[in-house]
Amino acid sequence: MPLSTLASLGREAPLRIVLIDACDEVSITMAGLAQPLRMAAKILGPEQLQVTIISLEQALEPLTEDARNWSDWQIALLVADGEHAPLPAEHSRFLIACCRQTKVWGAVGAAVLWLARAGVMDGLRTALPWALYAAAEDVAGRAMLTANLFELDGGRLSCCGGAASIDFSLTLVHFLFGASVQEQVRESLCIDRIRGAGERQGMALQTRRALQPRLSEALTLMAANIEEPLATDDIASLVGISRRQLERQFKQHLGSVPSRYYLELRLRRARQLLLDSQHSIVQIGLMCGFSSGSHFSTAYGALFGMTPRDERKRRLSLLDIAAP
């Protein structure tokens, strides 16, 4: 889905978003999604943004006004906790028919698997919660399951849920209403950094071990060889598959190619060192497999939007502010 689609929705007045709550009584997933949107609605006013939350039971009642008028909403998101019980097929079909009346729709948390099993995520990059990968064998060959925190693809939104719901919600605020509104919400929530769609779920790769052991071995090799990166051909040989097979597994499960994933892994390690260590920028580049300072700086800037030097300056300025 072009991101311009979300931006254009932000110009509609009012923009109406509906969240279908299938979570437990206390849910980080639901709170993380709803709170930034509600705060944005408070900043913008009801003339620009309206956020409605309905229960799963309300959404499934075909005689209610909500069920008949889903076209009044522009964005619909089905939300469930990480290990919520499966949704019956007839309920899934009904909800999807309702959501299709809106312009952009998708799922957060366990509800992502509900949509994937219904076939509406086929061929699309889909951010599935890591805890559900063992139960996703029936959809793994159809939806492009990724380890990312969230995805925006083909008119569908998907988010792994949990704390990532906050990042996802703030990203939606940015696309819909711009950086200024996002910044106001971020500051009100005391959030230091908003994680992007391309950042990975920390546990997802461990969960894939039973489904894709060769992929898991390749990822382990990459993580163990940051300072002296291995060639893709060498990684494929060490795990016992061809380069083409390795590339296919990376594309299907991570939405990337081995070389790109490896580069991002090294850069994220470099960022951690820049923020948490006293090593010089040159040392950090070498520790993360970059023999050229210019290559390190260029690649870092392309991924994070700032050079390693600017990252280090930013860290030092934050420390100065925090100092008594």
C-alpha positions in Angstrom: 0.0 0.0 0.0 1.5 3.4 -0.9 2.1 5.4 2.2 0.5 8.3 0.3 -2.8 6.5 0.8 -2.6 7.0 4.5 -1.5 10.6 4.1 -4.5 11.3 1.9 -6.8 9.8 4.5 -5.4 12.3 7.0 -6.9 15.1 4.9 -10.4 13.7 5.3 -12.5 15.6 7.9 -13.3 14.0 10.1 -11.1 10.8 9.8 -12.9 8.0 11.6 -11.0 5.0 13.0 -12.6 1.9 14.5 -10.7 -0.6 16.7 -12.4 -4.0 17.3 -11.3 -5.1 20.7 -11.0 -8.8 21.2 -8.4 -8.5 23.9 -8.4 -9.6 27.5 -9.5 -7.0 30.2 -6.0 -5.7 30.7 -4.1 -5.6 27.4 -0.8 -3.9 26.5 -1.7 -4.5 22.9 -5.0 -2.7 23.0 -3.8 0.1 25.2 -0.6 0.7 23.2 -2.7 1.0 20.0 -5.6 3.1 21.4 -3.8 5.6 23.6 -1.7 7.4 21.0 -4.7 7.6 18.7 -6.9 9.0 21.4 -4.3 11.6 22.3 -4.0 12.6 18.7 -7.8 12.9 18.6 -7.7 15.2 21.6 -5.0 17.4 20.0 -6.8 17.6 16.7 -10.4 17.7 17.9 -13.4 15.6 16.7 -13.6 17.7 13.6 -10.4 16.0 12.3 -10.1 12.7 14.1 -12.6 10.3 15.8 -11.5 7.0 17.4 -14.2 4.4 18.2 -13.6 1.2 20.1 -16.1 -1.6 20.0 -16.0 -5.1 21.5 -15.8 -8.2 19.3 -19.3 -9.1 20.4 -20.6 -5.8 19.2 -18.8 -6.1 15.9 -20.3 -9.6 15.3 -23.9 -8.5 16.0 -25.3 -8.0 12.5 -28.3 -6.1 13.7 -26.4 -3.3 15.4 -26.0 0.1 13.7 -22.2 -0.3 13.9 -22.3 -3.5 11.8 -24.5 -1.9 9.1 -22.5 1.3 8.7 -18.9 0.3 8.5 -18.4 2.5 5.5 -18.6 5.4 7.8 -15.1 4.5 9.0 -12.0 5.0 6.9 -9.7 2.7 8.9 -10.6 -0.5 10.8 -8.3 -2.6 12.9 -9.1 -6.0 14.5 -7.1 -6.3 17.8 -6.4 -9.4 19.9 -3.8 -10.5 22.4 -0.8 -12.6 21.5 -2.3 -16.0 22.2 -6.0 -15.3 21.9 -8.2 -18.2 21.0 -8.8 -18.8 17.3 -11.8 -17.1 15.7 -14.5 -19.3 14.1 -14.4 -19.1 10.3 -17.9 -17.7 10.0 -17.0 -14.9 12.4 -13.8 -14.2 10.5 -15.7 -14.0 7.2 -18.2 -11.6 8.6 -15.6 -9.3 10.1 -13.6 -9.2 6.9 -16.7 -8.3 4.9 -17.3 -5.4 7.3 -13.7 -4.3 7.2 -13.7 -4.3 3.4 -16.2 -1.5 3.5 -13.4 0.8 4.9 -10.5 2.2 2.9 -7.6 0.7 4.9 -7.9 -2.2 7.4 -5.9 -4.8 9.1 -5.1 -6.5 12.4 -2.9 -6.3 15.5 -1.6 -9.2 17.7 -3.3 -12.6 17.4 -5.9 -11.1 15.0 -3.1 -11.1 12.3 -3.3 -14.9 12.2 -7.1 -14.7 11.9 -6.7 -12.7 8.7 -3.9 -14.8 7.4 -5.9 -18.0 7.8 -8.8 -16.3 6.0 -6.5 -15.8 3.0 -6.7 -12.0 2.9 -3.0 -11.7 3.6 -1.8 -14.0 0.8 1.2 -12.6 -1.0 1.5 -9.7 1.4 4.2 -8.9 4.0 2.6 -9.8 7.3 3.9 -9.0 10.8 2.8 -12.0 12.9 3.5 -12.2 16.6 6.5 -14.5 17.2 4.6 -16.6 19.7 2.2 -17.7 16.9 4.8 -18.9 14.4 4.5 -22.5 15.6 0.7 -22.4 14.8 1.2 -20.7 11.4 2.4 -23.6 9.3 -0.9 -23.5 7.3 -0.4 -19.9 6.2 3.4 -19.7 6.0 3.5 -20.6 2.3 0.8 -18.0 1.4 1.3 -14.9 3.5 4.9 -13.5 3.6 5.4 -13.7 7.3 8.0 -11.4 8.6 9.8 -10.8 11.9 9.2 -7.1 11.7 7.2 -5.1 14.3 4.6 -4.1 11.8 3.9 -4.0 8.1 2.0 -1.8 5.7 1.4 -3.7 2.4 -1.3 -3.9 -0.2 -3.9 -2.0 1.6 -3.4 -4.2 4.7 -1.9 -3.2 8.1 -0.4 -5.8 10.4 1.4 -5.4 13.8 2.8 -8.0 16.1 1.1 -6.3 19.1 2.4 -6.0 22.6 4.6 -2.9 23.1 5.1 -2.6 19.3 1.5 -1.4 19.2 2.7 1.9 20.5 5.3 2.3 17.7 2.7 1.2 15.2 0.1 3.7 16.4 2.5 6.6 16.5 3.6 5.7 13.0 0.0 5.9 11.8 -0.3 9.3 13.5 2.7 10.5 11.6 1.5 9.2 8.2 -2.0 10.6 8.8 -1.3 13.9 10.4 2.4 14.7 10.2 5.4 14.8 12.4 4.2 17.7 14.5 1.2 15.8 15.9 3.3 12.7 16.3 5.9 14.6 18.3 3.2 16.1 20.6 1.8 12.6 21.3 5.3 11.1 21.7 6.3 13.7 24.3 3.1 13.3 26.2 3.7 9.6 26.5 7.4 10.2 27.5 8.6 8.0 24.6 12.3 8.5 23.7 12.4 6.7 20.4 9.7 5.4 18.0 10.7 2.1 16.4 10.2 1.7 12.7 8.4 -0.9 10.7 11.7 -2.6 9.7 12.8 -3.3 13.2 12.6 -6.9 14.3 10.7 -8.8 17.0 13.3 -9.9 19.5 12.0 -13.5 19.9 10.7 -14.3 16.5 13.9 -15.8 15.2 14.1 -18.3 18.1 10.5 -19.4 17.4 11.3 -20.2 13.8 13.9 -22.9 14.7 11.3 -25.7 14.5 9.9 -24.5 11.2 13.1 -23.3 9.4 16.2 -24.8 11.2 18.5 -23.8 8.3 17.4 -20.2 8.5 17.8 -20.2 12.2 21.4 -21.5 11.8 22.2 -18.9 9.2 20.9 -16.1 11.5 23.0 -17.5 14.4 26.1 -17.5 12.1 25.5 -13.9 11.2 25.1 -12.8 14.8 28.3 -14.6 15.8 30.3 -13.0 13.0 29.7 -9.3 13.2 33.3 -8.1 13.1 34.3 -10.4 10.2 31.2 -10.9 8.1 30.8 -14.1 6.2 29.9 -14.2 2.5 26.4 -15.3 1.6 27.8 -18.3 -0.3 29.8 -19.3 2.8 26.8 -19.1 5.0 24.7 -21.2 2.7 27.5 -23.8 2.6 27.9 -23.9 6.3 24.2 -24.5 6.9 24.0 -27.1 4.1 21.7 -25.5 1.5 22.3 -23.7 -1.7 22.6 -19.9 -2.0 19.3 -19.8 -3.9 17.5 -21.8 -1.2 18.9 -19.5 1.5 17.8 -16.4 -0.4 14.3 -17.8 -0.8 13.9 -18.5 2.9 15.1 -15.0 3.7 12.6 -13.5 1.3 9.7 -15.6 2.5 10.3 -15.3 6.3 12.2 -12.0 6.7 11.2 -10.0 3.6 14.8 -9.4 2.8 17.9 -10.8 1.2 20.7 -12.3 3.3 23.2 -9.5 2.4 20.7 -6.7 3.3 19.6 -8.4 6.6 23.3 -9.0 7.6 24.1 -5.3 6.9 21.2 -4.1 9.0 22.2 -6.5 11.8 25.7 -5.0 11.8 24.4 -1.5 11.7 22.1 -2.1 14.6 25.0 -3.5 16.6 27.0 -0.4 15.7 24.1 1.9 16.9 24.0 0.0 20.2 27.8 0.6 20.7 27.5 4.3 19.7 24.8 4.8 22.4 26.1 2.5 25.1 29.9 2.4 24.8 32.9 4.7 24.9 34.6 3.2 21.8 35.5 5.7 19.0 33.5 5.8 15.8 36.4 4.3 13.9 36.7 1.4 16.4 32.9 0.8 16.3 33.0 0.6 12.5 35.8 -1.9 12.6 34.1 -3.9 15.3 31.0 -4.2 13.1 32.8 -5.3 9.9 33.3 -1.9 8.2 36.9 -1.5 6.9 36.0 1.8 5.3 34.8 4.8 7.4 33.0 6.3 4.5 31.1 3.1 3.8 30.1 2.8 7.5 28.9 6.4 7.6 26.9 6.1 4.3 25.2 2.8 5.3 24.4 4.1 8.8 22.9 7.2 7.4 20.8 5.3 4.9 19.3 3.1 7.6 18.9 5.6 10.6 18.7 9.0 8.9 21.9 10.4 10.6 25.6 9.7 10.5 27.4 7.8 13.3 29.0 11.2 14.3 25.6 12.8 14.6 24.3 9.8 16.5 27.1 10.1 19.0 26.6 13.9 19.3 22.9 13.3 20.0 23.7 10.8 22.7 26.1 13.2 24.4 23.6 16.1 24.2 21.0 13.9 25.9 23.5 13.0 28.6 24.1 16.7 29.2 20.5 17.4 29.5 20.0 14.6 32.0 23.0 15.6 34.1 22.1 17.4 37.4 
